[in-house]
Every structure is written in C-alpha cells, then in structure tokens.
C-alpha cells in the first residue's frame, strides 16, 4: 500500500506501508515500546518511545541477578 503525503509545494511524497512496518519491527527488536508514530511531510518516519523501558538484559540475565541478590551476593 502506498500513501501519498502532500507537501508545502504541492508535491507528493510517497512512502510504503512496508517502510513503516520495517521501522516498527526494528524498534520492537531493539526493545523499544513505541508510543506514537508520525509520517512527516518529507516522508520521514518518526517513532516516539520512552527511553527508560529499554532493557538490554535477557530474561536469563535478570533472573541471574535476582538469584544472586536473593543469595546475598551484590
């Protein structure tokens, strides 16, 4: 699906839904919780997220840290 976007000079910038889908998938794979998406008149895709929700630790790393803490380490 291609959606036209009007610009100030009456030109149309086109973006594909696949472009937006790829951007959202990349953000999700990076551990970001996207709260808002915007398509700018230039065709630029802007994803807004909360940076404090990013976790680079795996579930195992989190479990390991909590187990160490429960055993009195660190």
N, C-alpha and C positions, 0 to 999 in steps of 0.2 A: 504494500500500500504506500503510495506516495502522497504526501500532503503539501500543498503549496502554502507558502507564507508570504504575505505582502510586505514589502519594504518601503522605506520612505520615498524612494524614487519610482514607485510603481513597478518595480521589478519583482519577480517571484523567485524565492529561494526554495529549493526542494530538498527535503530530507526523506529518508525511507524509515518506515517503522522498524526495519531490521537494525538500523543505526541506533535507535533508541533502545531496542531490546538488548543489543550488544553492550551498550553503556550500562544499563541496569544490571545485566548479568555480571559484568566486570566489577561493579560496585558491590554486589552481593558476594561475589567470590573473594573480595578484599575484606569482607566482614563489616561493610558499612550498611547502616539502616537508612535507606533513602526516604526522606520525609516529603520532598517536593521535587518535581521536575518542571523545567521551563525550556521552551524552544524559543530562542532569541530570533529577532527579525533577520539576522545574518545567517541563520541556520544552525547556530551553535547550540548544543545541548548542555544545559546546566542542571546538575544534580545537587540538591542540598541535603545534608545529613548532619547528625550530631556526632562530633568527633569523639566524645567520651564513650561511645558504645563500641569503639573499635577494640577488638581483642585479638592479639596475635598468638595467644596461647591456645593450644589444643585442649580438648576436654581432658585428655590424659595429664597434661601439664597442670591444669587446675586441680585435678584430683590429687596428683602427687604433692602439690604444695599444701593442700588441705590435710593430707595424711601426715606430712612432716610436722605441720603445726599441731595436729592432734597428739602426736607422739612427743611433743615438747622440743622439737628442733625448730630453730629460727622462729 
